[in-house]
Amino acid sequence: MVDNSELLQVPVFADLPGDQIAWFISQAQESFYKAGDVYSRQGDPADAMFVILAGQIEMRGELGGETIAIPLKAGDVTGALPFSRMKKFTVTGRAVTDSHVLRFPAALFPDLVQKMPELAQRLVGLMSDRIRETTRIEQQRDRLAALGKLSAGLAHELNNPASAAKRATSQLRDILKKIKDASLELGRRDLTPAQKAEIEKLETTLIQRDDPPPDPLTVSDLEEQVDSLLRSHGQNDLWQLAADLARKNAKPAVLESLFAALDPDTARAALVRIGASLEIASLLDEIESSTSRISDLVGAIKEYTHMDQAPVLNVDIVKSLETTLIILNHKLKRGVAVLRDYQGIPLLVNSFGSELNQVWTNIIDNAIDAMAGKGELRLRTYRDNDCAVVEIGDNGPGISPEVRPHIFEPFFTTKGVGEGTGLGLDTVQRIVKKHRGSIQVTSKPGDTRFQIWLPLAEA
């Protein structure tokens, strides 16, 4: 039989009057559990509060699609609590070691509130702590899920240019050998200064040519003309060179001058070297383009996270939006057209680190999902008195009138289990309020708009 002194060791019961403690014990059921015994099961009616007097208990279950385990020890209180809206146990309680537990029925909570008001207040505080911890777990999971999605997309975006640069570097080795052999062949021939000048002139002209690439039909016709010219001079196996020269818009008349100045074998060696030089120039352009893309992405990541910058700084709204679009490019390029309507004058707002980027990311990501990855994403910025306004819209199916009042509620989501935590728009609203701003949404089929008002930074 439990006595008053045992219950007084539990923090929420400490210093309570003896008659109240005695009443609580008289209404509670004393239970002993062996290690492994289940004392409450997920999904069962939340009909009791449990006070752990001795031993260790573990609460285990699914929260937001993930398994969680919460250890409890002697002195902890768990289960249903007064004023809680919990109808069913959300996790399963199991004894880790032999345990001694008091079970107080939820049906007697009204009596408890009247007879033990101090305990009721303490239990409300305990419930608030429980809500904060649950929210913290969900927010952490939401942040990790968002980070995982961004990381996967960025890994894909970085891998493409990195692979292209690696492939081009590998091809350079083979071409360098080709240009070396062709140069040695030319070196063995007794060329006059005029002949050398003719080769160098043609090579320089083609490499430095910066004309827009001709259309595919023109390239095909030109390739056929160049190949026909080469064959007329006995060069029947230079079809690849003909294709390379056609892409550089090399006219047959220019090549004819080379054959007029050189014998067939020397002209062949010169053309092989010129073709190799063109390939090298093309591969170097590809490497430069790929490494520039990687550099741009790294810069966007630094801008997105505000690395190496002050925690609070003036942020250009348009630049912030464009950085977010770079980060989400892996989802946009599958079929989303971005329509921009930005105010010409920069709109600066005070931002706490990268928090505004989280706002844009959540809203844009939701818009892409709503459109199933295909549609129009509409971005607009303008000034409204002392506020910068950002409007993010899409032409998806819209938000139903039944759902719209709940979209900013914590844990509310229309996505399937494991696809969303319901904290995206709750996070958006909290960040906007933290920046002393406001947010509203209008929606109908084909036109959903989120409008965010943020105070402009002082001049």
C-alpha positions in Angstrom: 0.0 0.0 0.0 1.4 3.4 -1.0 1.8 5.9 1.9 1.9 9.7 1.7 5.7 9.9 2.0 6.2 7.9 -1.2 4.0 10.2 -3.3 5.5 13.3 -1.7 8.9 12.2 -3.4 7.3 12.9 -6.8 8.1 16.5 -7.7 4.6 17.6 -8.8 3.2 16.3 -5.4 5.9 17.9 -3.2 4.7 20.1 -0.3 1.0 19.3 -1.0 -1.2 18.9 2.1 -1.4 15.4 3.6 -5.2 15.1 3.3 -5.0 15.9 -0.4 -2.3 13.3 -0.9 -4.3 10.7 1.0 -7.4 11.4 -1.2 -5.3 11.0 -4.3 -3.9 7.7 -3.1 -7.4 6.4 -2.1 -8.7 7.1 -5.7 -5.7 5.7 -7.5 -5.0 2.0 -8.4 -1.6 0.7 -7.4 0.1 -1.5 -10.1 3.3 -3.5 -10.3 4.8 -4.3 -13.8 7.5 -6.7 -14.7 10.2 -5.7 -17.2 8.5 -5.8 -20.7 5.0 -5.5 -19.4 2.7 -3.0 -21.3 0.7 -0.6 -19.1 -0.8 1.6 -21.9 -1.2 0.9 -25.6 -1.1 3.3 -28.5 -4.7 3.8 -29.8 -6.4 2.8 -26.5 -8.7 5.4 -24.8 -6.7 7.9 -22.8 -8.5 7.1 -19.6 -5.8 7.5 -16.9 -2.8 9.4 -15.6 0.2 7.4 -14.4 2.5 8.3 -11.6 5.8 6.4 -11.7 6.9 5.6 -8.1 9.8 3.2 -8.9 11.5 1.7 -11.9 11.9 2.8 -15.5 9.3 3.2 -18.3 9.6 3.8 -22.0 7.0 5.6 -24.2 7.4 4.4 -27.8 5.3 5.1 -30.8 5.0 7.0 -34.1 5.0 10.8 -34.3 4.8 12.4 -37.7 5.7 9.2 -39.5 8.8 8.6 -37.4 9.3 6.3 -34.4 10.2 8.0 -31.1 11.2 6.6 -27.7 10.9 8.7 -24.5 12.4 7.3 -21.4 10.7 8.0 -18.0 11.9 7.3 -14.5 10.6 7.3 -10.9 9.0 10.7 -10.1 7.7 11.3 -13.6 4.0 11.6 -14.5 2.6 10.5 -17.9 -0.6 9.5 -19.6 -3.7 11.7 -19.7 -3.6 15.0 -17.8 -6.3 17.4 -16.7 -7.5 19.8 -19.4 -5.8 17.7 -22.1 -7.7 17.1 -25.3 -6.0 13.8 -25.9 -8.7 11.1 -26.6 -6.4 8.2 -27.2 -2.9 7.3 -26.1 -0.5 8.4 -28.9 2.3 6.0 -27.8 2.7 2.7 -26.0 4.0 2.6 -22.4 6.2 -0.4 -21.5 8.1 -1.2 -18.4 11.9 -1.3 -19.0 12.6 -2.6 -15.4 10.3 -3.8 -12.7 8.1 -0.8 -12.0 5.7 0.5 -9.4 3.0 2.8 -10.8 -0.1 4.6 -9.6 -3.0 4.8 -12.0 -5.4 7.7 -11.5 -8.6 7.5 -13.6 -9.3 10.4 -16.0 -13.0 10.3 -15.0 -12.0 11.8 -11.7 -10.1 14.8 -13.1 -13.0 17.3 -12.3 -12.8 16.1 -8.7 -9.0 16.4 -8.7 -9.2 20.0 -9.9 -11.6 20.9 -7.1 -9.8 19.0 -4.3 -6.2 19.6 -5.4 -6.1 22.9 -7.2 -2.3 23.3 -6.7 -1.7 19.9 -8.2 -3.9 20.8 -11.2 -1.9 24.0 -11.9 1.4 22.0 -11.7 -0.1 19.4 -14.1 -1.1 22.1 -16.6 2.6 23.3 -16.5 3.6 19.7 -17.1 1.3 19.5 -20.1 2.7 22.7 -21.5 6.2 21.2 -21.2 5.0 18.1 -23.0 3.5 20.2 -25.8 6.7 22.2 -26.2 8.8 19.0 -26.3 6.5 17.4 -28.9 6.6 20.6 -31.0 10.4 20.7 -30.7 10.6 17.1 -32.0 8.3 17.9 -34.9 10.1 21.1 -35.8 13.5 19.3 -35.7 12.1 16.6 -37.9 10.7 19.2 -40.3 14.0 21.0 -40.5 15.8 17.7 -41.1 13.3 16.7 -43.8 13.6 20.1 -45.5 17.4 19.9 -45.3 17.3 16.4 -46.7 15.2 17.6 -49.7 17.5 20.6 -50.4 20.6 18.5 -50.0 19.4 15.8 -52.4 18.5 18.5 -55.0 21.8 20.3 -54.6 23.7 17.1 -54.8 22.0 16.4 -58.2 22.6 20.0 -59.4 26.3 19.8 -58.4 26.8 16.3 -59.8 25.8 17.3 -63.3 28.4 20.0 -63.9 31.0 18.1 -62.0 30.4 15.0 -64.2 30.6 17.1 -67.3 33.9 18.7 -66.2 35.3 15.3 -65.3 34.2 13.8 -68.7 35.7 16.8 -70.6 39.0 16.4 -68.7 39.2 12.7 -69.6 38.6 13.5 -73.3 41.3 16.1 -73.2 44.0 13.5 -72.6 43.1 11.7 -75.9 42.9 14.8 -77.9 46.2 16.2 -76.6 47.9 13.0 -77.9 46.2 13.6 -81.3 47.4 17.2 -81.5 50.9 16.1 -80.4 51.1 13.5 -83.2 49.7 15.9 -85.8 52.2 18.6 -84.7 55.1 16.1 -85.0 54.0 15.2 -88.4 53.9 18.8 -89.5 57.3 19.4 -87.9 58.9 16.7 -90.1 57.8 18.5 -93.2 59.8 21.4 -94.7 57.1 24.1 -94.6 57.7 27.6 -95.9 56.8 30.6 -93.7 53.8 31.2 -96.0 52.5 27.7 -95.5 52.9 27.9 -91.8 51.1 31.2 -91.8 48.2 29.7 -93.8 47.8 26.9 -91.3 48.0 29.2 -88.2 45.6 31.7 -89.8 42.9 29.0 -90.5 43.4 27.5 -87.0 43.2 30.9 -85.2 40.2 32.0 -87.3 38.1 28.9 -86.4 39.1 28.8 -82.7 38.4 32.5 -82.1 35.2 32.5 -84.1 32.4 33.4 -81.7 29.4 33.4 -84.1 26.1 32.0 -82.8 25.9 28.3 -83.6 24.1 27.6 -86.8 20.8 25.8 -86.8 20.9 21.9 -87.1 19.7 22.0 -90.8 22.5 24.4 -91.8 25.1 22.3 -89.9 23.9 19.2 -91.7 24.2 20.8 -95.1 27.6 22.4 -94.3 28.9 19.0 -93.0 27.9 17.4 -96.3 29.7 20.1 -98.3 32.9 19.9 -96.2 33.0 16.1 -96.3 32.5 16.2 -100.1 35.4 18.7 -100.4 37.7 16.5 -98.2 36.8 13.4 -100.3 37.6 15.3 -103.5 41.1 15.7 -102.1 41.5 12.1 -101.2 40.6 12.5 -97.5 37.9 9.8 -97.2 38.1 9.1 -93.5 37.8 12.6 -92.0 34.0 12.6 -91.5 34.3 13.4 -87.8 36.5 16.4 -88.7 33.9 17.5 -91.2 31.2 17.5 -88.5 33.5 19.5 -86.1 34.3 22.1 -88.8 30.6 22.4 -89.8 29.6 23.2 -86.1 32.2 26.0 -86.3 30.6 27.3 -89.5 33.7 26.6 -91.5 33.0 27.3 -95.2 34.4 24.9 -97.9 36.1 27.9 -99.6 38.3 28.6 -96.6 39.5 24.9 -96.6 40.1 25.0 -100.3 42.8 27.6 -99.8 44.6 25.2 -97.4 44.7 22.5 -100.1 45.9 25.0 -102.6 48.8 25.9 -100.4 49.8 22.4 -99.2 50.2 18.9 -100.6 47.5 16.4 -99.6 49.4 14.7 -96.8 50.5 18.0 -95.2 47.0 19.4 -95.5 45.7 16.3 -93.8 48.1 16.7 -90.9 47.2 20.4 -90.6 43.5 19.6 -90.6 43.9 16.9 -88.0 45.7 19.4 -85.8 43.1 22.1 -86.4 40.3 19.7 -85.6 42.0 18.7 -82.4 42.5 22.4 -81.5 38.8 23.0 -82.1 37.9 20.0 -79.8 40.2 21.3 -77.1 38.7 24.8 -77.3 35.2 23.3 -77.1 36.1 21.1 -74.1 37.7 24.0 -72.3 34.5 26.0 -72.8 32.6 23.1 -71.3 34.9 22.8 -68.3 34.7 26.6 -67.8 30.9 26.5 -68.0 30.7 23.5 -65.6 33.0 25.0 -63.0 31.2 28.3 -63.2 27.9 26.5 -62.5 29.5 24.8 -59.5 30.8 28.2 -58.3 27.4 29.8 -58.8 25.7 27.0 -56.8 28.2 27.3 -53.9 27.7 31.1 -53.9 23.9 30.5 -53.8 24.3 28.2 -50.9 26.4 30.8 -49.0 23.8 33.4 -49.8 20.9 31.2 -48.9 22.4 30.3 -45.5 23.9 33.8 -45.0 27.3 32.2 -44.1 30.0 34.7 -43.1 27.4 37.4 -42.6 25.9 39.2 -39.6 22.9 37.5 -37.9 20.7 40.5 -38.7 21.2 42.4 -41.9 19.4 44.2 -44.7 18.3 41.8 -47.4 17.3 42.6 -50.9 14.0 40.8 -51.4 14.5 40.0 -55.1 18.0 38.7 -54.5 16.7 36.5 -51.7 14.0 35.1 -54.0 16.4 34.4 -56.8 18.8 32.6 -54.5 15.9 30.4 -53.3 15.1 29.6 -57.0 18.6 28.5 -57.6 18.5 26.2 -54.6 15.1 24.7 -55.8 16.2 24.6 -59.5 16.2 20.8 -59.4 12.4 20.8 -58.8 11.6 23.8 -61.1 13.3 22.5 -64.2 11.0 19.5 -64.4 8.2 21.6 -65.8 7.6 24.8 -63.8 7.8 28.1 -65.7 8.8 31.0 -63.4 7.1 34.3 -64.2 8.7 37.4 -62.6 7.2 40.8 -61.9 9.8 42.6 -59.7 9.8 46.2 -58.7 12.7 48.0 -60.3 13.9 49.7 -57.1 15.5 47.4 -54.6 13.4 46.6 -51.5 15.5 46.0 -48.4 14.2 44.4 -45.2 15.9 43.5 -41.9 16.3 39.7 -41.9 17.5 37.3 -39.2 20.1 35.2 -41.0 18.5 32.9 -43.6 15.0 32.8 -42.1 13.3 34.7 -44.9 14.8 32.2 -47.3 13.0 29.5 -45.3 9.7 31.4 -45.9 10.2 31.5 -49.7 11.4 27.8 -49.7 8.3 26.5 -47.9 5.8 28.5 -50.0 7.5 27.8 -53.3 7.9 24.1 -52.5 4.3 23.8 -51.6 3.3 25.5 -54.8 5.4 23.1 -56.9 3.8 20.1 -55.1 0.3 21.6 -55.6 1.0 21.8 -59.3 2.4 18.3 -59.4 5.7 19.7 -60.7 4.2 21.3 -63.9 2.7 24.8 -64.2 3.4 28.5 -63.6 5.1 29.9 -60.5 4.4 33.7 -60.3 6.7 35.9 -58.3 5.9 39.6 -57.7 7.4 42.3 -55.5 6.1 45.8 -54.9 6.1 48.5 -52.2 3.0 49.3 -50.1 3.6 52.4 -47.9 6.4 51.4 -45.5 6.3 47.7 -46.4 7.8 45.4 -49.0 5.2 43.0 -50.4 6.2 39.6 -51.8 3.5 37.7 -53.7 4.1 34.0 -54.6 1.4 32.5 -56.7 0.7 29.3 -58.7 -1.9 28.0 -61.2 -2.5 24.8 -59.3 -5.9 23.4 -58.3 -6.2 25.8 -55.3 -6.9 25.4 -51.6 -10.3 24.2 -50.7 -12.5 26.4 -48.5 -12.6 23.7 -45.9 -8.8 23.5 -45.7 -7.9 27.2 -46.0 -8.7 28.2 -42.3 -6.4 25.5 -41.0 -3.3 25.8 -43.2 -1.3 27.8 -40.6 -2.2 25.5 -37.8 0.7 23.5 -36.3 0.8 19.8 -37.5 -2.0 20.4 -40.0 -1.2 18.8 -43.4 -3.1 17.5 -46.4 -0.1 15.3 -47.5 0.2 11.6 -46.8 1.9 10.0 -43.8 5.6 10.7 -44.0 5.3 13.3 -46.8 4.7 16.3 -44.6 4.7 17.3 -40.9 2.3 20.2 -41.1 4.9 22.6 -39.8 5.9 24.3 -43.1 3.3 27.1 -43.0 3.3 27.3 -39.3 7.1 28.0 -39.5 6.4 30.5 -42.3 3.9 32.4 -40.1 6.2 32.4 -37.1 9.1 33.8 -39.1 7.0 36.5 -40.7 5.6 37.6 -37.3 9.2 37.6 -35.9 10.0 40.1 -38.7 7.0 42.2 -37.7 5.2 41.3 -40.9 2.0 39.7 -41.9 0.9 37.0 -44.4 -2.4 36.3 -46.1 -3.6 33.8 -48.7 -6.2 33.9 -51.4 -7.1 30.9 -53.5 -9.3 29.7 -56.2 -8.8 27.0 -58.9 -5.9 28.1 -61.1 -4.9 31.1 -58.9 -3.4 30.7 -55.4 -1.5 33.6 -53.9 0.5 34.1 -50.7 1.2 37.7 -49.9 3.8 38.6 -47.3 4.1 42.1 -45.9 7.5 43.0 -44.4 8.6 46.4 -42.9 11.1 48.1 -45.1 14.6 48.7 -43.6 15.1 52.2 -42.4 17.3 54.3 -44.7 
